[in-house]
Amino acid sequence: MRLIRQVAVAGTLAAQLVRLAYAQNSSLPEHCDLTIQQAAAGGFFNSTGTGEIQFARQDSQHPLEPWYMTQTLHVTRDEKDAWRTQSLTVFLSVPESFVGSDEANNTNVCAYRMRGLNATAHDDGSCDELLSDDCLDAIDDLPAMPDSDGNCPSVNVQDACGQGFFLSTARPFNFSSSVCSISGLSGSDLPDNYRTFTGIGTVTLSLTPETDDDPYAMYDLRVRQPAPVLIKARLGASGSVAYQQQKMLCIAPNKVVEGSRRPVGDFPPSSASGAERPRTMMLVLAVSLAVAGGML
């Protein structure tokens, strides 16, 4: 076990070195998160999946343009296949016209991610039937966003959902600046005139030959597993009353890019062996776990 742990850590560190190399070729400032640096430098994703987030303004005559959430999967391995890492990342994209606006400056967002599910994703990204009604009701009843700057609300849905949100932003973020963002995202179907930001820290799963995990089988699962993500937002503008919205999406990175392995085998699997288990999981978190506003 000690050798396995050492090899897994070495693999994750090597993956981080790859990301650092991308950052050196990025046009973004050095303080921006490594994940968005990698994407800006032309980082490759094996597969992606995108879902729409439609928030409603209090003024129904002027609806808010949709946001988009994209989940990506990127596989890294060394020359001898001594280790492999599978990096799962959440990105958020908002209209270019929204970034830096008065409304964006007064918008606060928190994001939360669960582990991937062994269930077939819906085309619209809905979590209906993927999560139980009790689970979705518990999520609907979660605490509201803070009225002022502070930490993202603590959430606990373990009893109702059978799992909790294991990864989240620590503090609310907004889209006051486009400095740490990119236009578009490799391998995705985002509309034109959108800016993409890192949504939550990257989840990196390190697999080694000494474990009982088949890296190809794990990849085939990751591509098809929808990961529930909750986006909570406090929206508003100067001089107006802020209002709360939230959206739960279950998106799988099942759009495989050309040249990448296409998943094979039955899905969902007959057992839960493909769950994102802590035994092989290492979290590579953004330094401030927040996006935009110059923070990442």
VENDAVEN-V84758 format. One record per residue. N is the residue number from 0. RES is the residue in one small letter. SS is DSSP state (2 for helix, 1 for strand, 0 for the rest). PHI is phi in whole degrees, 0 to 359 (none if undefined). D_FIRST is the distance of its C-alpha to the first C-alpha in whole Angstrom. Layout:
# VENDAVEN-V84758
n->N res->RES ss->SS phi->PHI d_first->D_FIRST
n->N res->RES ss->SS phi->PHI d_first->D_FIRST
This chain:
# VENDAVEN-V84758
n->0 res->m ss->0 phi->none d_first->0
n->1 res->r ss->2 phi->295 d_first->4
n->2 res->l ss->2 phi->296 d_first->5
n->3 res->i ss->2 phi->301 d_first->5
n->4 res->r ss->2 phi->296 d_first->6
n->5 res->q ss->2 phi->295 d_first->9
n->6 res->v ss->2 phi->294 d_first->10
n->7 res->a ss->2 phi->297 d_first->10
n->8 res->v ss->2 phi->296 d_first->12
n->9 res->a ss->2 phi->300 d_first->14
n->10 res->g ss->2 phi->297 d_first->15
n->11 res->t ss->2 phi->293 d_first->16
n->12 res->l ss->2 phi->297 d_first->18
n->13 res->a ss->2 phi->295 d_first->20
n->14 res->a ss->2 phi->297 d_first->21
n->15 res->q ss->2 phi->295 d_first->23
n->16 res->l ss->2 phi->296 d_first->24
n->17 res->v ss->2 phi->298 d_first->26
n->18 res->r ss->2 phi->295 d_first->27
n->19 res->l ss->2 phi->296 d_first->29
n->20 res->a ss->2 phi->297 d_first->30
n->21 res->y ss->2 phi->299 d_first->32
n->22 res->a ss->2 phi->300 d_first->33
n->23 res->q ss->2 phi->294 d_first->35
n->24 res->n ss->0 phi->261 d_first->37
n->25 res->s ss->0 phi->273 d_first->37
n->26 res->s ss->0 phi->271 d_first->41
n->27 res->l ss->0 phi->278 d_first->40
n->28 res->p ss->0 phi->301 d_first->40
n->29 res->e ss->0 phi->297 d_first->37
n->30 res->h ss->0 phi->285 d_first->36
n->31 res->c ss->0 phi->290 d_first->35
n->32 res->d ss->0 phi->303 d_first->32
n->33 res->l ss->2 phi->300 d_first->30
n->34 res->t ss->2 phi->296 d_first->30
n->35 res->i ss->2 phi->286 d_first->34
n->36 res->q ss->2 phi->299 d_first->34
n->37 res->q ss->2 phi->298 d_first->32
n->38 res->a ss->2 phi->295 d_first->34
n->39 res->a ss->2 phi->293 d_first->37
n->40 res->a ss->0 phi->273 d_first->36
n->41 res->g ss->0 phi->87 d_first->36
n->42 res->g ss->0 phi->304 d_first->33
n->43 res->f ss->0 phi->264 d_first->32
n->44 res->f ss->0 phi->244 d_first->31
n->45 res->n ss->0 phi->287 d_first->30
n->46 res->s ss->1 phi->203 d_first->31
n->47 res->t ss->1 phi->218 d_first->33
n->48 res->g ss->1 phi->209 d_first->34
n->49 res->t ss->1 phi->234 d_first->37
n->50 res->g ss->1 phi->228 d_first->39
n->51 res->e ss->1 phi->268 d_first->42
n->52 res->i ss->1 phi->246 d_first->42
n->53 res->q ss->0 phi->250 d_first->46
n->54 res->f ss->0 phi->263 d_first->47
n->55 res->a ss->0 phi->258 d_first->51
n->56 res->r ss->0 phi->285 d_first->53
n->57 res->q ss->0 phi->296 d_first->55
n->58 res->d ss->0 phi->274 d_first->58
n->59 res->s ss->0 phi->291 d_first->58
n->60 res->q ss->0 phi->286 d_first->60
n->61 res->h ss->0 phi->229 d_first->58
n->62 res->p ss->0 phi->297 d_first->54
n->63 res->l ss->0 phi->286 d_first->51
n->64 res->e ss->0 phi->298 d_first->50
n->65 res->p ss->0 phi->296 d_first->47
n->66 res->w ss->1 phi->262 d_first->43
n->67 res->y ss->1 phi->226 d_first->41
n->68 res->m ss->1 phi->246 d_first->37
n->69 res->t ss->1 phi->238 d_first->35
n->70 res->q ss->1 phi->256 d_first->31
n->71 res->t ss->1 phi->237 d_first->30
n->72 res->l ss->1 phi->234 d_first->27
n->73 res->h ss->1 phi->229 d_first->26
n->74 res->v ss->1 phi->253 d_first->23
n->75 res->t ss->1 phi->236 d_first->22
n->76 res->r ss->1 phi->213 d_first->21
n->77 res->d ss->0 phi->272 d_first->21
n->78 res->e ss->0 phi->298 d_first->23
n->79 res->k ss->0 phi->264 d_first->20
n->80 res->d ss->0 phi->59 d_first->19
n->81 res->a ss->0 phi->290 d_first->15
n->82 res->w ss->1 phi->208 d_first->15
n->83 res->r ss->1 phi->222 d_first->17
n->84 res->t ss->1 phi->235 d_first->18
n->85 res->q ss->1 phi->241 d_first->20
n->86 res->s ss->1 phi->256 d_first->22
n->87 res->l ss->1 phi->250 d_first->25
n->88 res->t ss->1 phi->231 d_first->27
n->89 res->v ss->1 phi->252 d_first->31
n->90 res->f ss->1 phi->244 d_first->34
n->91 res->l ss->1 phi->242 d_first->37
n->92 res->s ss->1 phi->235 d_first->41
n->93 res->v ss->1 phi->231 d_first->44
n->94 res->p ss->1 phi->302 d_first->47
n->95 res->e ss->0 phi->303 d_first->48
n->96 res->s ss->0 phi->291 d_first->52
n->97 res->f ss->0 phi->281 d_first->50
n->98 res->v ss->0 phi->297 d_first->48
n->99 res->g ss->0 phi->82 d_first->49
n->100 res->s ss->0 phi->284 d_first->52
n->101 res->d ss->2 phi->301 d_first->53
n->102 res->e ss->2 phi->294 d_first->51
n->103 res->a ss->2 phi->296 d_first->48
n->104 res->n ss->2 phi->295 d_first->48
n->105 res->n ss->0 phi->253 d_first->49
n->106 res->t ss->0 phi->255 d_first->46
n->107 res->n ss->1 phi->240 d_first->43
n->108 res->v ss->1 phi->229 d_first->40
n->109 res->c ss->1 phi->234 d_first->36
n->110 res->a ss->1 phi->230 d_first->34
n->111 res->y ss->1 phi->222 d_first->31
n->112 res->r ss->1 phi->232 d_first->28
n->113 res->m ss->1 phi->263 d_first->26
n->114 res->r ss->1 phi->286 d_first->24
n->115 res->g ss->1 phi->298 d_first->25
n->116 res->l ss->0 phi->254 d_first->27
n->117 res->n ss->0 phi->273 d_first->27
n->118 res->a ss->0 phi->206 d_first->31
n->119 res->t ss->0 phi->284 d_first->33
n->120 res->a ss->0 phi->289 d_first->34
n->121 res->h ss->0 phi->277 d_first->38
n->122 res->d ss->0 phi->298 d_first->40
n->123 res->d ss->0 phi->270 d_first->41
n->124 res->g ss->0 phi->78 d_first->38
n->125 res->s ss->0 phi->293 d_first->39
n->126 res->c ss->0 phi->263 d_first->36
n->127 res->d ss->1 phi->302 d_first->39
n->128 res->e ss->0 phi->72 d_first->38
n->129 res->l ss->0 phi->276 d_first->34
n->130 res->l ss->1 phi->246 d_first->34
n->131 res->s ss->0 phi->293 d_first->36
n->132 res->d ss->2 phi->299 d_first->39
n->133 res->d ss->2 phi->298 d_first->38
n->134 res->c ss->2 phi->295 d_first->35
n->135 res->l ss->2 phi->296 d_first->38
n->136 res->d ss->2 phi->295 d_first->40
n->137 res->a ss->2 phi->296 d_first->38
n->138 res->i ss->2 phi->293 d_first->37
n->139 res->d ss->2 phi->298 d_first->41
n->140 res->d ss->0 phi->265 d_first->41
n->141 res->l ss->0 phi->293 d_first->39
n->142 res->p ss->0 phi->302 d_first->40
n->143 res->a ss->0 phi->285 d_first->42
n->144 res->m ss->0 phi->295 d_first->42
n->145 res->p ss->0 phi->294 d_first->43
n->146 res->d ss->0 phi->286 d_first->47
n->147 res->s ss->0 phi->221 d_first->46
n->148 res->d ss->0 phi->304 d_first->43
n->149 res->g ss->0 phi->177 d_first->40
n->150 res->n ss->1 phi->280 d_first->37
n->151 res->c ss->0 phi->297 d_first->36
n->152 res->p ss->0 phi->299 d_first->36
n->153 res->s ss->0 phi->286 d_first->34
n->154 res->v ss->0 phi->234 d_first->33
n->155 res->n ss->0 phi->216 d_first->32
n->156 res->v ss->0 phi->236 d_first->32
n->157 res->q ss->2 phi->305 d_first->29
n->158 res->d ss->2 phi->295 d_first->31
n->159 res->a ss->2 phi->281 d_first->33
n->160 res->c ss->2 phi->255 d_first->31
n->161 res->g ss->0 phi->81 d_first->28
n->162 res->q ss->0 phi->202 d_first->26
n->163 res->g ss->0 phi->249 d_first->27
n->164 res->f ss->0 phi->277 d_first->27
n->165 res->f ss->0 phi->270 d_first->24
n->166 res->l ss->1 phi->222 d_first->25
n->167 res->s ss->1 phi->204 d_first->29
n->168 res->t ss->0 phi->284 d_first->31
n->169 res->a ss->0 phi->279 d_first->32
n->170 res->r ss->1 phi->231 d_first->36
n->171 res->p ss->0 phi->299 d_first->38
n->172 res->f ss->1 phi->232 d_first->39
n->173 res->n ss->0 phi->222 d_first->42
n->174 res->f ss->0 phi->238 d_first->44
n->175 res->s ss->0 phi->285 d_first->46
n->176 res->s ss->0 phi->218 d_first->45
n->177 res->s ss->0 phi->263 d_first->44
n->178 res->v ss->0 phi->305 d_first->43
n->179 res->c ss->0 phi->258 d_first->39
n->180 res->s ss->0 phi->217 d_first->40
n->181 res->i ss->1 phi->227 d_first->41
n->182 res->s ss->1 phi->267 d_first->43
n->183 res->g ss->0 phi->77 d_first->42
n->184 res->l ss->0 phi->203 d_first->38
n->185 res->s ss->0 phi->306 d_first->37
n->186 res->g ss->0 phi->82 d_first->37
n->187 res->s ss->0 phi->254 d_first->38
n->188 res->d ss->0 phi->249 d_first->42
n->189 res->l ss->0 phi->289 d_first->43
n->190 res->p ss->0 phi->293 d_first->46
n->191 res->d ss->0 phi->290 d_first->48
n->192 res->n ss->0 phi->63 d_first->49
n->193 res->y ss->1 phi->238 d_first->46
n->194 res->r ss->1 phi->251 d_first->43
n->195 res->t ss->1 phi->249 d_first->39
n->196 res->f ss->1 phi->236 d_first->37
n->197 res->t ss->1 phi->294 d_first->34
n->198 res->g ss->1 phi->267 d_first->33
n->199 res->i ss->1 phi->216 d_first->30
n->200 res->g ss->1 phi->306 d_first->27
n->201 res->t ss->1 phi->288 d_first->25
n->202 res->v ss->1 phi->262 d_first->22
n->203 res->t ss->1 phi->246 d_first->19
n->204 res->l ss->1 phi->257 d_first->16
n->205 res->s ss->1 phi->261 d_first->14
n->206 res->l ss->1 phi->242 d_first->13
n->207 res->t ss->1 phi->230 d_first->11
n->208 res->p ss->0 phi->300 d_first->12
n->209 res->e ss->0 phi->283 d_first->9
n->210 res->t ss->0 phi->273 d_first->9
n->211 res->d ss->0 phi->269 d_first->12
n->212 res->d ss->0 phi->270 d_first->14
n->213 res->d ss->0 phi->277 d_first->17
n->214 res->p ss->2 phi->300 d_first->18
n->215 res->y ss->2 phi->290 d_first->22
n->216 res->a ss->2 phi->296 d_first->22
n->217 res->m ss->2 phi->296 d_first->20
n->218 res->y ss->2 phi->300 d_first->23
n->219 res->d ss->2 phi->300 d_first->25
n->220 res->l ss->2 phi->285 d_first->24
n->221 res->r ss->2 phi->303 d_first->24
n->222 res->v ss->2 phi->299 d_first->28
n->223 res->r ss->2 phi->253 d_first->29
n->224 res->q ss->0 phi->278 d_first->27
n->225 res->p ss->0 phi->285 d_first->30
n->226 res->a ss->1 phi->254 d_first->28
n->227 res->p ss->1 phi->294 d_first->31
n->228 res->v ss->1 phi->231 d_first->32
n->229 res->l ss->1 phi->255 d_first->35
n->230 res->i ss->1 phi->247 d_first->37
n->231 res->k ss->1 phi->252 d_first->39
n->232 res->a ss->1 phi->225 d_first->42
n->233 res->r ss->1 phi->247 d_first->45
n->234 res->l ss->1 phi->254 d_first->48
n->235 res->g ss->0 phi->170 d_first->51
n->236 res->a ss->0 phi->215 d_first->54
n->237 res->s ss->0 phi->304 d_first->56
n->238 res->g ss->0 phi->82 d_first->58
n->239 res->s ss->0 phi->246 d_first->57
n->240 res->v ss->0 phi->278 d_first->55
n->241 res->a ss->0 phi->290 d_first->51
n->242 res->y ss->1 phi->224 d_first->50
n->243 res->q ss->1 phi->255 d_first->47
n->244 res->q ss->1 phi->219 d_first->45
n->245 res->q ss->1 phi->211 d_first->42
n->246 res->k ss->1 phi->219 d_first->40
n->247 res->m ss->1 phi->252 d_first->37
n->248 res->l ss->1 phi->236 d_first->36
n->249 res->c ss->1 phi->240 d_first->34
n->250 res->i ss->1 phi->251 d_first->33
n->251 res->a ss->0 phi->255 d_first->31
n->252 res->p ss->0 phi->281 d_first->31
n->253 res->n ss->0 phi->263 d_first->32
n->254 res->k ss->1 phi->269 d_first->35
n->255 res->v ss->1 phi->278 d_first->33
n->256 res->v ss->0 phi->282 d_first->35
n->257 res->e ss->0 phi->300 d_first->37
n->258 res->g ss->0 phi->95 d_first->34
n->259 res->s ss->0 phi->266 d_first->31
n->260 res->r ss->0 phi->296 d_first->30
n->261 res->r ss->0 phi->266 d_first->31
n->262 res->p ss->0 phi->296 d_first->29
n->263 res->v ss->0 phi->232 d_first->30
n->264 res->g ss->0 phi->92 d_first->29
n->265 res->d ss->0 phi->288 d_first->30
n->266 res->f ss->0 phi->212 d_first->30
n->267 res->p ss->0 phi->295 d_first->29
n->268 res->p ss->0 phi->289 d_first->27
n->269 res->s ss->0 phi->285 d_first->27
n->270 res->s ss->0 phi->230 d_first->24
n->271 res->a ss->0 phi->267 d_first->22
n->272 res->s ss->0 phi->295 d_first->19
n->273 res->g ss->0 phi->267 d_first->20
n->274 res->a ss->0 phi->297 d_first->20
n->275 res->e ss->0 phi->286 d_first->19
n->276 res->r ss->0 phi->271 d_first->15
n->277 res->p ss->2 phi->303 d_first->14
n->278 res->r ss->2 phi->301 d_first->10
n->279 res->t ss->2 phi->243 d_first->11
n->280 res->m ss->1 phi->256 d_first->14
n->281 res->m ss->1 phi->229 d_first->16
n->282 res->l ss->1 phi->263 d_first->19
n->283 res->v ss->1 phi->253 d_first->21
n->284 res->l ss->0 phi->266 d_first->24
n->285 res->a ss->0 phi->298 d_first->28
n->286 res->v ss->0 phi->303 d_first->29
n->287 res->s ss->0 phi->257 d_first->32
n->288 res->l ss->0 phi->49 d_first->31
n->289 res->a ss->0 phi->209 d_first->34
n->290 res->v ss->0 phi->238 d_first->36
n->291 res->a ss->0 phi->60 d_first->40
n->292 res->g ss->0 phi->57 d_first->42
n->293 res->g ss->0 phi->76 d_first->41
n->294 res->m ss->0 phi->278 d_first->38
n->295 res->l ss->0 phi->235 d_first->35
